[in-house]
Amino acid sequence: MALIAVAENAHDVASALSKFLDPVAEYSADIAELIAELFNTIAALRKLDAARKNPIYFRRRGHIAEDVETVTCSLIYSFKDVQKILGGLGKATIVPGGAYRQVWRELTVHFKNESNNSLCRRLFLYQQFLWDLTHRLVEGFTLDPDEFENLRDKIKFLLKAQDDRLADDLSKQSIGSPSL
């Protein structure tokens, strides 16, 4: 998936979460922080996309291609998880505050259980990695190679957990019995 499409997905998630600010007022600071991290992620995705499209850096694109694929796949899983959880609100235009509160709890618990981090922290890690990839593409090196490797390992580990969860979910789905 193109980086801009992932950025647009992040924007959709931020827009959906903005509806939580008033109904879940006791968590409005956390929700606002999460929305800010989504916009920071959008900025990092757009900056990397612009650098990848610049012909000056075409020769270096191959050096980051696998990492771009890894972080993009993990971001897509994360955003799909958010959208799936938010789907619990249904299509109603007026939803009681308690429903928002419940969905917010499900959202925070899901990400904490999956990676022992909040979604906000996960987005911060994605951003750092995206900025490092941009720097690597533009400058030809990362500022802190050890930190870059650490971020790469964390995102690869997360992606493996996400892949495993998807495989487990798919294995639990029943196709049904053929009718006679």
MILO-167966 format. One record per residue (C-alpha): x, y, z; residue in one letter. Coordinates in steps of 0.25 Angstrom, whole numbers, plus 2048, in hexadecimal, padded with zeros to 3 digits. Each point is the difference from the previous one (the first is absolute). Example, Ala and Ser with C-alpha at 12.3 -4.5 7.8 and 13.67 -1.06 7.14 Angstrom:
<sites>
8317EE81Fa
80680E7FEs
</sites>
This chain:
<sites>
800800800m
80580E7FDa
80580880Bl
7F680B7FDi
7F47F6801a
8067FC80Ev
80080F804a
7F28027FBe
7FC7F4808n
80780680Ca
7F880D7FEh
7F37F87FFd
8037FA80Ev
80480D806a
7F28067FBs
7F97F4806a
80780280Dl
7FD80F801s
7F17FC802k
8057FA80Df
80580D806l
7F3805806d
7F97F2803p
80C7FB808v
80480D806a
8087FA80Be
80A7FA7F6y
7FF80C7F6s
80F804803a
8047F17FCd
7F78007F4i
80680E7FCa
80E7FB801e
7FC7F37F8l
7FB8097F5i
80C809800a
8097F37FFe
7F77FC7F4l
80380D7F9f
80F7FF803n
7FF7F27FAt
7F98067F4i
80B80B7FFa
80B7F5800a
7F97F87F6l
7FF80C7F6r
80E804802k
8057F27FDl
7F77FF7F4d
80580E7FBa
80F7FB801a
7FD7F37FAr
7FA8077F4k
80C8097FEn
8097FB7F5p
80C805807i
7FE7F480Ay
7FB7F57F7f
80D7F9801r
7FF7FF80Fr
7F17FB800r
8047F1800g
80880280Dh
7F3803807i
7F67F97F8a
7FF7F480Ae
7FF80980Cd
7F58087F9v
7F87F47FDe
8017FB80Ft
7FC80D806v
7F58027F6t
7FA7F2802c
80080280Fs
7FA80E7FFl
7F57FA7F8i
7FD7F580Ay
80080A80Bs
7F68097F9f
7F77F47FCk
8007FC80Fd
7FB80E804v
7F68007F5q
7FB7F3804k
7FF80480Ei
7F980D7FDl
7F67F87F7g
7FA7FC80Eg
7F980E800l
7F87FC7F4g
7FB80A7F6k
7F7808809a
80280F800t
7FD80280Fi
8077F6809v
7FF80080Fp
80D804807g
8007F3807g
8027F97F2a
80C8097FDy
8067FE80Er
7FF7F17FDq
8068007F3v
80B809805w
8037F680Br
8007F57F5e
80A8087F8l
80A80280Bt
7FF7F2805v
8027FA7F2h
80D8087FDf
8057FE80Ek
7FE7F07FFn
8067FF7F2e
80D808802s
80080480Fn
80080E7FBn
7F580A7FDs
7FC8047F2l
80580D803c
80E7FA803r
7FF7F77F4r
7FE80C7F7l
80C807806f
8087F47FDl
7FB8007F1y
80380F7FFq
80E7FE805q
8037F57F6f
7F98077F4l
80980D803w
80C7F7801d
7FC7FA7F3l
7FF80D7FAt
80D805805h
8077F37FBr
7FA8027F2l
80380F7FFv
80E800807e
8047F27FEg
8017FC80Ff
7F980080Dt
80380980Bl
8017F580Ad
8027F27FAp
7FE7F980Dd
7F2807803e
7FC7FE7F1f
8037F1802e
7F980080Dn
7F38067FAl
8017F77F4r
8017F4809d
7F4805808k
7F78027F4i
8047F37FAk
7FC7F980Df
7F3807800l
7FD7FD7F2l
8037F1802k
7F680180Ca
7F68067F7q
8027F67F5d
7FF7F580Ad
7F3806806r
7FA8017F2l
8047F27FDa
7F97FB80Dd
7F48087FDd
7FF7FA7F2l
8027F2805s
7F4802809k
7F78047F6q
7F67F57FAs
7FE7FF7F2i
7F47F8802g
7FB7F27FCs
7FD7FE7F1p
7F17FE7FEs
7FB7F37FAl
</sites>
